[in-house]
Amino acid sequence: MEVLNLAQLNSEVLALKKQFATIQKFISEDLEFARRTEEAWQEIDEGKCTTLSEEDFRKEMEKW
């Protein structure tokens, strides 16, 4: 087992904090994506979305 002095321990804790902050950001983004996806599926289930034929869809895409 490795023995760490106070400075090494502090360095390790800071590195872990940085890693945690990065992970926390990704988790927040994933949760937001999941929330928005769930809302979209609810709108689809409630019939609030419009449908297009394949031809109309292509015409709409060409406008973009």
N, CA, C and O atoms as CSV, one atom per row, in Angstrom:
chain,resi,resn,atom,element,x,y,z
A,1,MET,N,N,0.843,-1.186,0.000
A,1,MET,CA,C,0.000,0.000,0.000
A,1,MET,C,C,0.883,1.243,0.000
A,1,MET,O,O,1.867,1.330,0.736
A,2,GLU,N,N,0.507,2.201,-0.845
A,2,GLU,CA,C,1.290,3.432,-0.973
A,2,GLU,C,C,0.898,4.417,0.124
A,2,GLU,O,O,-0.285,4.596,0.416
A,3,VAL,N,N,1.884,5.044,0.720
A,3,VAL,CA,C,1.652,6.050,1.745
A,3,VAL,C,C,1.814,7.419,1.092
A,3,VAL,O,O,2.813,7.691,0.426
A,4,LEU,N,N,0.818,8.268,1.295
A,4,LEU,CA,C,0.852,9.603,0.697
A,4,LEU,C,C,1.064,10.649,1.777
A,4,LEU,O,O,0.548,10.530,2.888
A,5,ASN,N,N,1.830,11.675,1.435
A,5,ASN,CA,C,1.945,12.783,2.373
A,5,ASN,C,C,0.775,13.738,2.115
A,5,ASN,O,O,-0.008,13.520,1.190
A,6,LEU,N,N,0.654,14.766,2.906
A,6,LEU,CA,C,-0.484,15.675,2.824
A,6,LEU,C,C,-0.565,16.368,1.462
A,6,LEU,O,O,-1.659,16.520,0.918
A,7,ALA,N,N,0.554,16.782,0.912
A,7,ALA,CA,C,0.564,17.453,-0.391
A,7,ALA,C,C,0.097,16.510,-1.503
A,7,ALA,O,O,-0.651,16.918,-2.391
A,8,GLN,N,N,0.535,15.262,-1.455
A,8,GLN,CA,C,0.116,14.280,-2.455
A,8,GLN,C,C,-1.372,13.974,-2.330
A,8,GLN,O,O,-2.083,13.851,-3.327
A,9,LEU,N,N,-1.822,13.858,-1.101
A,9,LEU,CA,C,-3.236,13.598,-0.861
A,9,LEU,C,C,-4.093,14.749,-1.376
A,9,LEU,O,O,-5.133,14.526,-1.995
A,10,ASN,N,N,-3.657,15.972,-1.120
A,10,ASN,CA,C,-4.364,17.155,-1.599
A,10,ASN,C,C,-4.418,17.154,-3.127
A,10,ASN,O,O,-5.456,17.458,-3.715
A,11,SER,N,N,-3.313,16.815,-3.760
A,11,SER,CA,C,-3.254,16.753,-5.213
A,11,SER,C,C,-4.230,15.705,-5.763
A,11,SER,O,O,-4.913,15.945,-6.758
A,12,GLU,N,N,-4.286,14.560,-5.115
A,12,GLU,CA,C,-5.202,13.491,-5.537
A,12,GLU,C,C,-6.660,13.931,-5.385
A,12,GLU,O,O,-7.487,13.669,-6.258
A,13,VAL,N,N,-6.966,14.596,-4.277
A,13,VAL,CA,C,-8.332,15.067,-4.037
A,13,VAL,C,C,-8.724,16.093,-5.093
A,13,VAL,O,O,-9.843,16.047,-5.604
A,14,LEU,N,N,-7.835,17.011,-5.429
A,14,LEU,CA,C,-8.132,18.011,-6.460
A,14,LEU,C,C,-8.359,17.358,-7.820
A,14,LEU,O,O,-9.251,17.767,-8.564
A,15,ALA,N,N,-7.564,16.354,-8.145
A,15,ALA,CA,C,-7.741,15.641,-9.411
A,15,ALA,C,C,-9.102,14.946,-9.443
A,15,ALA,O,O,-9.787,14.956,-10.466
A,16,LEU,N,N,-9.483,14.350,-8.331
A,16,LEU,CA,C,-10.788,13.692,-8.262
A,16,LEU,C,C,-11.934,14.694,-8.387
A,16,LEU,O,O,-12.952,14.401,-9.015
A,17,LYS,N,N,-11.771,15.870,-7.793
A,17,LYS,CA,C,-12.796,16.910,-7.909
A,17,LYS,C,C,-12.973,17.340,-9.360
A,17,LYS,O,O,-14.101,17.537,-9.814
A,18,LYS,N,N,-11.872,17.488,-10.092
A,18,LYS,CA,C,-11.955,17.870,-11.503
A,18,LYS,C,C,-12.661,16.793,-12.314
A,18,LYS,O,O,-13.496,17.093,-13.168
A,19,GLN,N,N,-12.320,15.530,-12.041
A,19,GLN,CA,C,-12.967,14.426,-12.748
A,19,GLN,C,C,-14.457,14.387,-12.432
A,19,GLN,O,O,-15.274,14.164,-13.324
A,20,PHE,N,N,-14.811,14.600,-11.186
A,20,PHE,CA,C,-16.207,14.594,-10.783
A,20,PHE,C,C,-16.971,15.720,-11.468
A,20,PHE,O,O,-18.102,15.515,-11.908
A,21,ALA,N,N,-16.379,16.894,-11.565
A,21,ALA,CA,C,-17.033,18.024,-12.213
A,21,ALA,C,C,-17.315,17.702,-13.681
A,21,ALA,O,O,-18.381,18.034,-14.198
A,22,THR,N,N,-16.365,17.061,-14.344
A,22,THR,CA,C,-16.555,16.686,-15.746
A,22,THR,C,C,-17.675,15.664,-15.878
A,22,THR,O,O,-18.542,15.787,-16.744
A,23,ILE,N,N,-17.651,14.666,-15.022
A,23,ILE,CA,C,-18.696,13.636,-15.056
A,23,ILE,C,C,-20.057,14.250,-14.766
A,23,ILE,O,O,-21.049,13.906,-15.409
A,24,GLN,N,N,-20.104,15.150,-13.807
A,24,GLN,CA,C,-21.358,15.800,-13.432
A,24,GLN,C,C,-21.927,16.588,-14.611
A,24,GLN,O,O,-23.141,16.593,-14.819
A,25,LYS,N,N,-21.071,17.252,-15.381
A,25,LYS,CA,C,-21.523,18.002,-16.554
A,25,LYS,C,C,-22.156,17.057,-17.572
A,25,LYS,O,O,-23.226,17.340,-18.110
A,26,PHE,N,N,-21.487,15.931,-17.834
A,26,PHE,CA,C,-22.028,14.979,-18.802
A,26,PHE,C,C,-23.352,14.397,-18.325
A,26,PHE,O,O,-24.277,14.221,-19.118
A,27,ILE,N,N,-23.447,14.101,-17.041
A,27,ILE,CA,C,-24.688,13.555,-16.503
A,27,ILE,C,C,-25.811,14.579,-16.640
A,27,ILE,O,O,-26.934,14.220,-16.995
A,28,SER,N,N,-25.526,15.832,-16.368
A,28,SER,CA,C,-26.539,16.885,-16.499
A,28,SER,C,C,-27.025,16.988,-17.937
A,28,SER,O,O,-28.224,17.118,-18.182
A,29,GLU,N,N,-26.097,16.929,-18.888
A,29,GLU,CA,C,-26.469,16.987,-20.302
A,29,GLU,C,C,-27.312,15.776,-20.692
A,29,GLU,O,O,-28.290,15.911,-21.427
A,30,ASP,N,N,-26.936,14.596,-20.205
A,30,ASP,CA,C,-27.696,13.383,-20.513
A,30,ASP,C,C,-29.103,13.453,-19.932
A,30,ASP,O,O,-30.065,13.050,-20.586
A,31,LEU,N,N,-29.229,13.961,-18.712
A,31,LEU,CA,C,-30.547,14.077,-18.095
A,31,LEU,C,C,-31.427,15.072,-18.843
A,31,LEU,O,O,-32.628,14.847,-18.996
A,32,GLU,N,N,-30.841,16.159,-19.306
A,32,GLU,CA,C,-31.607,17.137,-20.077
A,32,GLU,C,C,-32.075,16.517,-21.394
A,32,GLU,O,O,-33.220,16.718,-21.801
A,33,PHE,N,N,-31.204,15.772,-22.055
A,33,PHE,CA,C,-31.584,15.096,-23.304
A,33,PHE,C,C,-32.722,14.105,-23.038
A,33,PHE,O,O,-33.673,14.031,-23.816
A,34,ALA,N,N,-32.629,13.351,-21.954
A,34,ALA,CA,C,-33.672,12.386,-21.609
A,34,ALA,C,C,-34.995,13.092,-21.335
A,34,ALA,O,O,-36.050,12.615,-21.751
A,35,ARG,N,N,-34.945,14.224,-20.640
A,35,ARG,CA,C,-36.163,14.986,-20.343
A,35,ARG,C,C,-36.831,15.470,-21.614
A,35,ARG,O,O,-38.044,15.340,-21.777
A,36,ARG,N,N,-36.026,16.036,-22.525
A,36,ARG,CA,C,-36.574,16.551,-23.777
A,36,ARG,C,C,-37.117,15.422,-24.653
A,36,ARG,O,O,-38.133,15.588,-25.328
A,37,THR,N,N,-36.444,14.289,-24.640
A,37,THR,CA,C,-36.914,13.139,-25.409
A,37,THR,C,C,-38.249,12.643,-24.867
A,37,THR,O,O,-39.163,12.340,-25.633
A,38,GLU,N,N,-38.356,12.561,-23.542
A,38,GLU,CA,C,-39.604,12.126,-22.922
A,38,GLU,C,C,-40.744,13.081,-23.266
A,38,GLU,O,O,-41.854,12.635,-23.557
A,39,GLU,N,N,-40.486,14.377,-23.235
A,39,GLU,CA,C,-41.512,15.356,-23.605
A,39,GLU,C,C,-41.956,15.158,-25.052
A,39,GLU,O,O,-43.147,15.221,-25.356
A,40,ALA,N,N,-40.999,14.919,-25.937
A,40,ALA,CA,C,-41.335,14.713,-27.345
A,40,ALA,C,C,-42.197,13.468,-27.520
A,40,ALA,O,O,-43.173,13.492,-28.271
A,41,TRP,N,N,-41.846,12.379,-26.835
A,41,TRP,CA,C,-42.649,11.159,-26.949
A,41,TRP,C,C,-44.052,11.371,-26.399
A,41,TRP,O,O,-45.013,10.826,-26.941
A,42,GLN,N,N,-44.187,12.148,-25.339
A,42,GLN,CA,C,-45.514,12.441,-24.798
A,42,GLN,C,C,-46.344,13.219,-25.805
A,42,GLN,O,O,-47.537,12.960,-25.960
A,43,GLU,N,N,-45.715,14.178,-26.495
A,43,GLU,CA,C,-46.435,14.935,-27.523
A,43,GLU,C,C,-46.876,14.024,-28.659
A,43,GLU,O,O,-47.986,14.159,-29.173
A,44,ILE,N,N,-46.019,13.106,-29.048
A,44,ILE,CA,C,-46.374,12.151,-30.101
A,44,ILE,C,C,-47.547,11.295,-29.647
A,44,ILE,O,O,-48.508,11.110,-30.394
A,45,ASP,N,N,-47.475,10.772,-28.425
A,45,ASP,CA,C,-48.547,9.932,-27.895
A,45,ASP,C,C,-49.869,10.677,-27.796
A,45,ASP,O,O,-50.934,10.078,-27.949
A,46,GLU,N,N,-49.807,11.989,-27.540
A,46,GLU,CA,C,-51.021,12.798,-27.421
A,46,GLU,C,C,-51.529,13.275,-28.770
A,46,GLU,O,O,-52.559,13.944,-28.845
A,47,GLY,N,N,-50.815,12.936,-29.837
A,47,GLY,CA,C,-51.253,13.318,-31.185
A,47,GLY,C,C,-51.010,14.776,-31.521
A,47,GLY,O,O,-51.675,15.323,-32.401
A,48,LYS,N,N,-50.088,15.407,-30.853
A,48,LYS,CA,C,-49.811,16.829,-31.084
A,48,LYS,C,C,-48.844,17.075,-32.244
A,48,LYS,O,O,-48.547,18.225,-32.568
A,49,CYS,N,N,-48.355,16.011,-32.866
A,49,CYS,CA,C,-47.364,16.154,-33.932
A,49,CYS,C,C,-48.036,16.014,-35.291
A,49,CYS,O,O,-49.088,15.388,-35.422
A,50,THR,N,N,-47.419,16.598,-36.277
A,50,THR,CA,C,-47.933,16.474,-37.631
A,50,THR,C,C,-47.133,15.433,-38.382
A,50,THR,O,O,-45.981,15.156,-38.051
A,51,THR,N,N,-47.752,14.863,-39.389
A,51,THR,CA,C,-47.055,13.891,-40.223
A,51,THR,C,C,-47.005,14.417,-41.647
A,51,THR,O,O,-47.870,15.184,-42.070
A,52,LEU,N,N,-45.991,13.999,-42.375
A,52,LEU,CA,C,-45.817,14.398,-43.759
A,52,LEU,C,C,-45.612,13.162,-44.611
A,52,LEU,O,O,-45.085,12.147,-44.157
A,53,SER,N,N,-46.042,13.273,-45.857
A,53,SER,CA,C,-45.721,12.200,-46.783
A,53,SER,C,C,-44.230,12.283,-47.087
A,53,SER,O,O,-43.577,13.278,-46.773
A,54,GLU,N,N,-43.707,11.243,-47.691
A,54,GLU,CA,C,-42.276,11.229,-48.015
A,54,GLU,C,C,-41.920,12.393,-48.938
A,54,GLU,O,O,-40.888,13.042,-48.768
A,55,GLU,N,N,-42.770,12.642,-49.896
A,55,GLU,CA,C,-42.510,13.737,-50.848
A,55,GLU,C,C,-42.549,15.094,-50.150
A,55,GLU,O,O,-41.678,15.935,-50.374
A,56,ASP,N,N,-43.548,15.305,-49.314
A,56,ASP,CA,C,-43.643,16.577,-48.586
A,56,ASP,C,C,-42.462,16.757,-47.628
A,56,ASP,O,O,-41.963,17.867,-47.436
A,57,PHE,N,N,-42.031,15.655,-47.036
A,57,PHE,CA,C,-40.872,15.713,-46.146
A,57,PHE,C,C,-39.625,16.154,-46.914
A,57,PHE,O,O,-38.865,16.997,-46.437
A,58,ARG,N,N,-39.419,15.592,-48.083
A,58,ARG,CA,C,-38.258,15.985,-48.899
A,58,ARG,C,C,-38.331,17.454,-49.286
A,58,ARG,O,O,-37.323,18.161,-49.248
A,59,LYS,N,N,-39.519,17.913,-49.656
A,59,LYS,CA,C,-39.675,19.330,-50.014
A,59,LYS,C,C,-39.350,20.225,-48.814
A,59,LYS,O,O,-38.707,21.266,-48.955
A,60,GLU,N,N,-39.804,19.802,-47.644
A,60,GLU,CA,C,-39.541,20.573,-46.426
A,60,GLU,C,C,-38.035,20.599,-46.123
A,60,GLU,O,O,-37.500,21.633,-45.722
A,61,MET,N,N,-37.367,19.480,-46.313
A,61,MET,CA,C,-35.924,19.401,-46.067
A,61,MET,C,C,-35.151,20.300,-47.042
A,61,MET,O,O,-34.135,20.886,-46.668
A,62,GLU,N,N,-35.613,20.407,-48.251
A,62,GLU,CA,C,-34.927,21.251,-49.244
A,62,GLU,C,C,-34.989,22.723,-48.846
A,62,GLU,O,O,-34.113,23.498,-49.230
A,63,LYS,N,N,-35.992,23.116,-48.098
A,63,LYS,CA,C,-36.120,24.505,-47.646
A,63,LYS,C,C,-35.032,24.855,-46.638
A,63,LYS,O,O,-34.638,26.015,-46.525
A,64,TRP,N,N,-34.542,23.848,-45.900
A,64,TRP,CA,C,-33.540,24.087,-44.866
A,64,TRP,C,C,-32.227,24.372,-45.512
A,64,TRP,O,O,-31.236,24.603,-44.821
